[in-house]
């Protein structure tokens, strides 16, 4: 019996060229969805006949209500080995197998660094001006050397950012709920208290997973502690930073600016006020979007489907 397989949110239309899908081609009928499906009702309506769904990170959520409304679903695959938008308990209750995939590198650290460089040196801004016909330079940049890079979180990505900060000869400090001075010392980073982190930052970069404990962790109080010359960078998850408080701080110039790759609602609505602020650099959640990472994701999805069809699922998350 041929099973229907949906590949979701393939914005760049590269899923089928990033892996050898012939390994499962005789057993599955593949349909690629390049555009985001939209609301939960639209997701269910589009996917109700599919036995296999391949999700790209958290672009499409699968809460309990959606999982219970998909009667044909047998295998749900997420790129990477963690996806907070999938209700694993609901999948387990329904007997649905949920699998993950390998990933590659630390692409998010590169985006965080790019946002920091754009805020400091206005590279993209000056590039656009030159191509628009303006004669020559207009901005005065910031030298990162000697500045303080404050890391909210010192996991895999935070540690990579610490290495990058030290390469720029920045002072690197870090804090999170479970972080210890000993862990900081191992990473070559100065331990700071929560308030010290915000007060001392020239660039504050968020590197935490979204959870009940971290949701809204950066609010009006924390932003008020930051220097008016400081910048906030968020490449983790939008809701870690209270959006309303950030909009107020940016609009009132209480901080110098922000570099954002993640948002409360994605894709970011066309009329969102963040799009109108001149002290914000925005990228459309590009952190993990690299050729190498996509190959790892999609090759892993093919492997997951093949193993499931052969009765021996791999990288099982449920």
C-alpha positions, -999 to 999 in steps of 0.1 A, spaced: 0 0 0 14 34 -10 12 60 18 8 97 13 37 118 25 35 156 30 66 177 31 57 210 48 70 246 46 96 240 19 99 278 13 129 275 -10 116 245 -29 147 224 -22 133 194 -3 133 170 -32 167 180 -45 184 179 -10 181 141 -6 176 109 -26 138 103 -22 139 73 -46 148 52 -15 112 55 -5 96 64 -38 79 31 -45 62 31 -11 51 67 -6 34 94 -27 51 127 -19 34 161 -20 55 192 -12 39 223 3 61 253 -4 38 279 12 29 280 49 -5 263 53 -18 290 78 -43 285 106 -48 252 125 -80 245 106 -63 249 72 -35 226 84 -59 199 93 -79 203 61 -48 200 40 -33 171 58 -61 148 69 -54 122 42 -16 120 49 0 91 68 34 107 69 42 144 76 77 159 74 78 192 93 105 218 90 113 228 126 84 247 142 70 264 112 38 244 115 26 235 149 11 201 159 -8 206 192 -31 179 205 -61 193 187 -44 190 153 -29 156 160 -63 142 171 -79 156 139 -55 138 116 -69 102 114 -45 89 88 -13 101 105 11 74 114 46 90 112 55 126 120 90 137 114 106 170 126 139 183 113 163 183 142 159 163 174 137 187 193 104 205 184 85 223 211 55 228 187 47 190 186 26 176 214 46 144 219 21 131 246 -8 135 221 12 117 195 20 89 219 -17 86 229 -26 82 193 1 57 186 19 81 161 56 76 158 75 109 160 111 110 147 139 136 144 168 140 121 205 149 123 215 186 119 247 203 109 269 231 124 259 262 142 243 283 116 223 303 141 256 317 156 265 330 122 231 349 119 235 363 154 270 375 144 257 389 112 230 409 130 256 422 154 279 433 126 250 450 107 240 469 138 276 479 145 289 486 109 257 490 88 271 469 60 237 461 44 225 497 48 256 512 31 254 485 3 218 495 -4 227 532 -5 256 526 -29 234 506 -52 207 533 -51 232 558 -65 243 576 -34 279 588 -38 296 576 -7 295 568 30 271 583 56 275 562 88 300 559 116 304 524 128 312 508 162 344 488 167 335 456 186 369 454 202 366 463 239 328 461 239 308 437 261 290 408 246 264 396 271 251 361 265 217 351 279 224 314 279 256 295 274 246 262 258 260 250 224 251 282 206 260 305 234 294 289 237 300 293 200 290 330 203 315 333 232 342 321 209 332 346 182 331 374 207 366 366 220 378 366 184 366 402 181 384 409 214 351 416 231 346 411 268 321 382 271 298 377 300 270 352 305 240 344 327 211 319 328 190 303 355 212 272 359 246 287 348 275 285 373 308 304 375 325 272 369 307 265 336 316 301 325 352 296 334 353 264 313 340 285 283 364 314 289 335 336 299 329 359 329 299 350 351 274 378 357 243 381 378 210 386 359 210 424 365 247 427 358 242 410 324 217 436 313 234 466 328 268 458 313 258 447 278 268 466 247 253 437 227 230 413 245 224 380 226 197 355 235 206 318 234 180 300 254 153 274 246 117 285 248 100 271 279 75 281 306 105 294 325 121 314 298 89 328 282 89 366 287 122 364 305 133 397 289 106 422 298 103 459 305 124 457 337 153 440 320 152 463 290 152 493 314 185 481 329 202 482 295 223 512 284 207 535 258 236 527 235 230 489 238 216 465 213 195 433 218 199 403 195 174 375 195 180 344 173 164 319 197 126 322 200 105 354 198 84 349 230 116 349 252 115 387 248 82 404 256 73 419 223 53 449 236 81 459 260 106 456 232 85 477 208 83 504 235 120 504 243 129 506 206 103 533 198 113 554 227 150 549 220 155 534 255 180 510 238 199 517 206 184 490 185 178 453 180 186 425 156 158 399 153 156 366 135 126 352 155 92 366 163 60 358 182 41 351 150 59 336 120 58 345 92 60 381 105 27 399 95 32 424 67 18 452 89 38 444 120 52 475 137 87 460 138 89 464 100 86 501 104 114 508 129 146 522 116 167 509 145 159 473 139 175 447 116 151 419 107 158 385 91 131 359 85 142 331 109 173 321 89 193 307 118 192 271 108 187 277 71 219 266 54 225 242 25 245 218 48 218 217 74 190 213 49 208 183 34 212 168 69 175 174 76 161 159 44 185 130 41 175 122 77 138 123 68 143 98 40 161 75 65 134 79 90 107 70 65 126 40 52 132 27 87 96 32 97 84 14 66 108 -14 74 94 -18 109 124 -4 128 120 33 134 151 54 142 156 86 161 123 81 178 111 110 200 79 95 213 
